[in-house]
């Protein structure tokens, strides 16, 4: 963490990187708060689907949407550095974009419409159920981000992002251990936070 702070202070970060780091922080805070709440109480936070289409639910989901959008922005902004010299890196970048764009749509436009309709989250309208296919991107992001982490290891200035993305393996192991020894604390938040910060750090140039 000290290394990250020193790095970010020693250079002027582009607006796209600041946006991505903000998005990663926002989503990680909500997700980790949900994980901790469930671990301590056995119930998910008030931002979860369990409490219906409340204002808190709307705000949390829109925050997720903004966070996903910020990741799409940084993947476009750093395209040249990621893609140059490697079709594999380029393919992985586009796979991540294809994963996060539907998530951004789902967590902004779809959620806003559901809130306006006061939809029953336990029995959502048919068109909402059909759009659940968009959430496949949630699953795809993890292996795609991990693969990108390995693929950018030798890209100048991306060592920090690479290390964090490869840390997805550690986050997955940590989550698996929690599922055995403290299952109420097991939550995808740890993986989400690692992916989000790893991708956001693509814009922080450090050898």
C-alpha positions as CSV (number, residue, x, y, z in Angstrom):
1,X,0.0,0.0,0.0
2,X,2.9,2.4,0.9
3,X,4.4,1.6,-2.5
4,X,1.2,2.4,-4.3
5,X,0.8,5.7,-2.4
6,X,4.4,6.7,-3.2
7,X,4.0,5.7,-6.9
8,X,0.8,7.7,-7.4
9,X,2.2,10.8,-5.6
10,X,5.4,10.7,-7.7
11,X,3.5,11.2,-11.0
12,X,0.5,13.0,-12.3
13,X,-2.1,10.4,-13.0
14,X,-4.3,10.8,-16.1
15,X,-8.0,11.5,-15.5
16,X,-8.9,8.1,-16.8
17,X,-6.7,6.4,-14.2
18,X,-8.1,8.5,-11.4
19,X,-11.6,7.6,-12.5
20,X,-10.7,3.9,-12.6
21,X,-9.1,4.0,-9.1
22,X,-12.2,5.9,-7.8
23,X,-14.4,3.2,-9.3
24,X,-12.3,0.4,-7.9
25,X,-12.4,2.0,-4.4
26,X,-16.2,2.6,-4.6
27,X,-17.1,-1.0,-5.6
28,X,-14.6,-2.5,-3.2
29,X,-15.9,-0.6,-0.3
30,X,-19.5,-1.7,-1.0
31,X,-18.6,-5.3,-1.7
32,X,-16.3,-5.7,1.3
33,X,-18.8,-4.0,3.6
34,X,-21.3,-6.6,2.4
35,X,-18.9,-9.4,3.0
36,X,-18.0,-8.2,6.5
37,X,-21.7,-7.6,7.4
38,X,-22.6,-11.1,6.4
39,X,-19.7,-12.5,8.2
40,X,-20.6,-10.8,11.5
41,X,-24.4,-11.0,11.4
42,X,-25.2,-13.8,8.9
43,X,-27.2,-11.3,6.9
44,X,-26.2,-9.2,3.8
45,X,-26.1,-5.4,4.0
46,X,-29.0,-3.1,3.3
47,X,-27.7,-2.6,-0.2
48,X,-28.4,-6.2,-1.2
49,X,-31.4,-7.5,-3.1
50,X,-32.8,-9.0,0.0
51,X,-34.5,-5.8,1.1
52,X,-36.2,-4.9,-2.2
53,X,-35.8,-1.8,-4.5
54,X,-34.8,0.7,-1.8
55,X,-32.9,3.9,-2.3
56,X,-29.9,2.2,-0.7
57,X,-30.2,-0.6,-3.2
58,X,-30.4,1.8,-6.1
59,X,-27.4,3.8,-4.9
60,X,-25.2,0.7,-4.4
61,X,-26.1,-0.7,-7.8
62,X,-25.6,2.6,-9.6
63,X,-22.2,2.8,-7.9
64,X,-21.4,-0.6,-9.2
65,X,-22.4,0.5,-12.7
66,X,-20.1,3.6,-12.5
67,X,-17.3,1.4,-11.3
68,X,-17.7,-1.0,-14.2
69,X,-17.8,1.9,-16.6
70,X,-14.5,3.3,-15.1
71,X,-12.9,-0.1,-15.9
72,X,-14.1,0.0,-19.5
73,X,-12.7,3.5,-19.8
74,X,-9.2,2.5,-18.5
75,X,-9.1,-0.5,-20.8
76,X,-9.7,1.8,-23.8
77,X,-7.3,4.5,-22.5
78,X,-4.4,2.0,-22.1
79,X,-5.2,0.1,-25.3
80,X,-1.9,1.0,-27.0
81,X,0.3,0.0,-24.1
82,X,-1.6,-3.3,-23.6
83,X,-2.0,-4.3,-27.2
84,X,1.3,-3.4,-28.8
85,X,3.3,-6.5,-29.7
86,X,0.7,-9.1,-28.6
87,X,-2.5,-10.3,-30.1
88,X,-3.1,-12.3,-26.9
89,X,-3.1,-9.2,-24.7
90,X,-5.3,-7.4,-27.2
91,X,-7.8,-10.3,-27.2
92,X,-7.9,-10.4,-23.4
93,X,-8.4,-6.6,-23.2
94,X,-11.4,-6.9,-25.6
95,X,-12.7,-9.9,-23.6
96,X,-12.7,-7.8,-20.5
97,X,-14.4,-4.9,-22.2
98,X,-17.0,-7.3,-23.4
99,X,-17.4,-8.5,-19.8
100,X,-17.7,-5.1,-18.2
101,X,-19.9,-3.2,-20.7
102,X,-22.9,-5.5,-20.1
103,X,-22.3,-5.2,-16.3
104,X,-22.3,-1.4,-16.6
105,X,-25.6,-1.5,-18.5
106,X,-27.1,-4.0,-16.1
107,X,-26.2,-2.0,-13.0
108,X,-27.2,1.4,-14.3
109,X,-30.0,1.4,-16.9
110,X,-31.7,-1.9,-16.0
111,X,-31.5,-1.2,-12.3
112,X,-32.9,2.4,-12.7
113,X,-35.9,1.0,-14.7
114,X,-36.5,-1.7,-12.1
115,X,-36.4,0.9,-9.3
116,X,-38.9,3.2,-11.2
117,X,-41.2,0.2,-11.6
118,X,-40.8,-0.9,-8.0
119,X,-40.1,-4.4,-9.4
120,X,-40.3,-7.4,-7.2
121,X,-36.8,-8.7,-7.1
122,X,-37.9,-12.2,-6.1
123,X,-40.1,-12.4,-9.3
124,X,-38.6,-9.8,-11.7
125,X,-40.3,-9.0,-15.0
126,X,-39.6,-11.4,-17.9
127,X,-37.4,-8.9,-19.7
128,X,-35.2,-8.5,-16.6
129,X,-34.8,-12.3,-16.3
130,X,-33.8,-12.5,-19.9
131,X,-31.2,-9.8,-19.4
132,X,-29.6,-11.9,-16.6
133,X,-27.4,-13.4,-19.4
134,X,-25.5,-10.1,-19.2
135,X,-24.2,-11.1,-15.8
136,X,-22.0,-13.8,-17.4
137,X,-19.5,-11.1,-17.6
138,X,-19.2,-11.2,-13.8
139,X,-17.8,-14.7,-14.1
140,X,-15.7,-14.1,-17.2
141,X,-13.8,-11.1,-15.6
142,X,-11.9,-13.3,-13.2
143,X,-10.1,-15.7,-15.5
144,X,-9.7,-13.0,-18.1
145,X,-8.1,-10.5,-15.7
146,X,-5.8,-13.2,-14.3
147,X,-4.7,-14.2,-17.8
148,X,-4.0,-10.5,-18.5
149,X,-2.0,-10.2,-15.4
150,X,0.4,-12.9,-16.6
151,X,0.4,-11.5,-20.1
152,X,1.5,-8.0,-19.1
153,X,4.4,-9.1,-16.8
154,X,7.0,-7.8,-19.2
155,X,5.1,-4.8,-20.5
156,X,7.1,-1.6,-19.4
157,X,5.4,0.2,-16.6
158,X,2.8,-2.5,-15.9
159,X,4.6,-4.6,-13.3
160,X,2.4,-3.3,-10.4
161,X,-0.8,-4.0,-12.3
162,X,0.5,-7.4,-13.2
163,X,1.3,-8.3,-9.7
164,X,-2.1,-7.3,-8.4
165,X,-3.9,-9.2,-11.2
166,X,-1.9,-12.3,-10.5
167,X,-3.0,-11.8,-6.9
168,X,-6.4,-13.1,-8.0
169,X,-5.0,-16.5,-7.3
170,X,-4.3,-15.6,-3.7
171,X,-7.7,-13.9,-3.4
172,X,-9.4,-17.1,-4.7
173,X,-7.4,-19.3,-2.3
174,X,-8.3,-16.9,0.6
175,X,-12.0,-17.1,-0.3
176,X,-11.9,-20.9,-0.6
177,X,-10.3,-21.1,2.9
178,X,-13.0,-18.9,4.3
179,X,-15.7,-21.1,2.8
180,X,-14.3,-23.9,4.9
181,X,-13.3,-22.3,8.2
182,X,-15.7,-19.2,8.3
183,X,-18.3,-19.7,5.6
184,X,-20.3,-16.6,6.5
185,X,-17.2,-14.5,5.5
186,X,-16.8,-16.2,2.1
187,X,-17.8,-13.7,-0.5
188,X,-16.7,-12.7,-4.1
189,X,-15.8,-9.2,-2.7
190,X,-12.1,-10.2,-2.3
191,X,-11.8,-11.3,-5.9
192,X,-13.8,-8.3,-7.1
193,X,-11.6,-5.9,-5.3
194,X,-8.4,-7.5,-6.6
195,X,-9.7,-7.5,-10.2
196,X,-10.9,-3.9,-10.0
197,X,-7.7,-2.5,-8.6
198,X,-5.5,-4.6,-10.8
199,X,-7.2,-3.2,-13.9
200,X,-7.3,0.3,-12.6
201,X,-3.6,0.2,-12.0
202,X,-2.9,-0.4,-15.7
203,X,-2.8,3.4,-15.8
204,X,-0.2,3.7,-13.1
205,X,3.1,3.4,-14.9
206,X,5.7,1.7,-12.8
207,X,8.5,-0.6,-13.8
